[in-house]
Amino acid sequence: MRPVGILGAGAFGKGLARAARRAGNRVVLFSRFGQDLDDPGIEVVDDLAALAETTPIFIAVPSVFVAEVGCELGVHLDGRHLLVHVSRGLVGPDLRTLSRVLREVSPVRRVGALAGPLDAAGLAQGLPGGAIVGSAFPEVASAVRQAIGGQSLRIYESTDVRGVEIASAIVGLSAIAVGYARAVGAGPSALAVMVTRAMHEAAAVGQELGAERETFWGLAGLGDLVAATLGDGRPELAVGEALGRGENAASAAKAAGANVESLLLAGRMAEYAERVSISAPVTSTVARVIAGELDTELALGALMARSVGRE
Amino acid sequence: MLRRLSENPLRLPHLSPYVPGPDDPAIFWFNSERKDILAEVERRVAAAHAKDRKALEVTLNEAAYHEIQRLERQRDAESKENLGYWRGLIRRIARMTDDEKRTALERTVHHMAKDVAGNFDPRVYQLSRKVVPKLLAGVMRPSDLPRELFGQGAPLIDELLRVEGCVEKLRSLSKHGALVYVPTHCSNLDSIVLAQALEKSHLSPVVYGAGKNLFSNPIISFFMHNLGAYRVDRRIKSALYKELLKTWSCVMIERGYHSLFFPGGTRSRSGLIENHLKLGLVGSAVEAFSENSVRGVARRVFFVPTTINYALVLEAESLVEDWLAEEGGARYIIEDDEFSRLDRWVAFFRKLSGQDTACVIRFGEPLDPFGNEVNDEGCSLAPEGQTIDPVSYTLRGDAPVLDHRRDAAYTRELGELLVERYRSETVIMSTQLVAHVLYRQLVAATPGLGIFARLRLRGEVSVPREELVRQIEVAREALRALGKRGEVRLSRTVSDATPDELLNRALSVWSGYHSRVAARDLGVEITAEDPTLLLYYQNRLVSFAEAIAPPELLEAAREIGQIGVKGGLR
């Protein structure tokens, strides 16, 4: 059995390493800065070439770095390799998915995205949970299942990789809205309206980008958003709460203590929705809050004062 | 008699077997392999459908059901001959033993395969390469026919047809594997001009699937049949027949025959660059590579994204009306368009013969089945330039395996890439640019009007010539900028002529060929006489509309940009 490869030794990368060990696999973990995980089954390397002998290879770096590391890693890979990213980001003004970026910058075609209600701490501790792998290639989902799946971590699969990636990204954004709304005193009913509205927006944007609508009502979309709403401690909620307390985006990000992709995505997503004439009030409100254009009172009003009609 | 000749085209007798030379193209070997290929195709199709009892019964039932439906509709000689067989089969299926069902399947597949299989006769090929361009040119300019037939010098067709792109590389690649040309498709002339472009560029001839309707003329049927074309009967809807076509294509590519198919399926009715592809035959080429990899055959497959760009489209009027009827909800199949009328051909070529280049064929950068570019020796290249082994894409563990789901995923991704390449390899012609600028003015003058209402505004919107020329110049400059970034190509005329010349050229090309006038020259003004034709020609620029619009026309350009998007025709 080849070892499992992980590129990126942040909290999520380390969580994946622990999950892979729990599943009985050896791990090769790439870190530029060196790490000691106190596990002889985890080999920490600082040479990307070492990942060429692993399968699958998880890319656990923020979306802005995926193109760069994908390109560097790509010179060591060919068509046999399987790549799986775990990012919640979409890049560029046309919201390109990271599986597409990886296909463009590397020779690897068998690419997937790991998404759903997964968090670093849960992975590291082996808490019961589930996730979804989006990939057009069935062998990618099988490889992820073998790498980190088990009794307590159920791995589902979808061939709609684009839908999984977009849903995952927009859920991050919606989680900011949830945190924000809670901080400004919204009750369960208001949260339910907002969360449902957010999913409709996500599905409409996703469909425009070529995703399947059903994916948004599965584990990558609704399932993940339920976990966020119930308060699974993800950093997006902390960012939203800090914004709701009146902090600006920079200090809110600092308060969250982790990289939050959605802070960068909100503005681009709102612009995209406007460009393709999709009504996206939750997204555009979050984008304006992050940009400091709306104060608390106005923002809650903007979220709730939409015209009502058929669902 | 005519029907017999069309359905069973003549083959010339062979007094002595033709032995291909070492430099002859792969297709020269076809006849010596024809029996083998037929047998292999029949074996694979029958095996795939006879895996289990239920699948076998479903396949037979489905084939018989669709054939009965078709033949009952056709009510022709073929119906009389075959309807009884299918009706009898569907009645007997439930009582048949497994062996009888297998025999019925094999018989059906054999019958279908025989109808599909083509032929290649080097003598017909030699004849056609000498005579066809001259005859075509003679149709274009009848007074020059004697010079064309007996004189020296380049035939007129060479003046009208320009070939661009990776010709040298294709010549080199043809020695390393099978070239699969996947062009855009907007006219029935496409396969003829593409064959001429290959001949002109000293590239090997290709095998291709030709619609059975093209075989209705015994002379065309004779040439098609003897030049490697296999027959595709679009009226046959059964899954078994579609599988047979794909398997035929797969086996041919596996054996190294250069092939041609149009991934858009049928001709683009709208004039839009194809953005939804039918991937069945593309998939067969991807599978051909996997089959060879599993068998350890080091024969490669190269896809050649190709665009065919006309200044004037022979069937423009019928196509665009069909598209609009379809968008309006009344889909119908064109039975008798301009392609079947000789007078339209003559008028078409006469009109073109005054132009310097009437058609540009552009061969884009070839790709391996996994979307990688390749070098001159056919090695696949990663984005950073290192060579990679394409067999690695078929590996599971350390061995290449066949996997239909995996290959279907590769095919979808390749399809997306082809759509991108079609856009960037499109060559903008003068008629398209002028039509776009004029149509954009029409949209700007009628804000908020639905497209169908706008198309009824015949001759109601005019633009001062001076203003139109200025807009053409602005749009051309923007296209040049896109061209520099490799996002589109410009024909030589669009690139070099003055805007005034471009306008005059487009008006002159349109005038007199189509039954309606696209735009009328009133001296100081140009009138958008037929918005439907203008729409057709400008549609080639839809995906560039926003990028080439000046700020004051951005709204109109955005509206144009929605054409072809679902619900874009409001």
Boltz contact constraints between the chains, C-beta under 6 A:
constraints:
  - contact:
      token1: [A, 75]
      token2: [B, 384]
      max_distance: 6.0
  - contact:
      token1: [A, 78]
      token2: [B, 388]
      max_distance: 6.0
  - contact:
      token1: [A, 78]
      token2: [B, 392]
      max_distance: 6.0
  - contact:
      token1: [A, 79]
      token2: [B, 392]
      max_distance: 6.0
  - contact:
      token1: [A, 79]
      token2: [B, 393]
      max_distance: 6.0
  - contact:
      token1: [A, 80]
      token2: [B, 392]
      max_distance: 6.0
  - contact:
      token1: [A, 80]
      token2: [B, 395]
      max_distance: 6.0
  - contact:
      token1: [A, 105]
      token2: [B, 383]
      max_distance: 6.0
  - contact:
      token1: [A, 107]
      token2: [B, 382]
      max_distance: 6.0
  - contact:
      token1: [A, 107]
      token2: [B, 388]
      max_distance: 6.0
  - contact:
      token1: [A, 109]
      token2: [B, 370]
      max_distance: 6.0
  - contact:
      token1: [A, 136]
      token2: [B, 409]
      max_distance: 6.0
  - contact:
      token1: [A, 137]
      token2: [B, 406]
      max_distance: 6.0
  - contact:
      token1: [A, 137]
      token2: [B, 409]
      max_distance: 6.0
  - contact:
      token1: [A, 138]
      token2: [B, 405]
      max_distance: 6.0
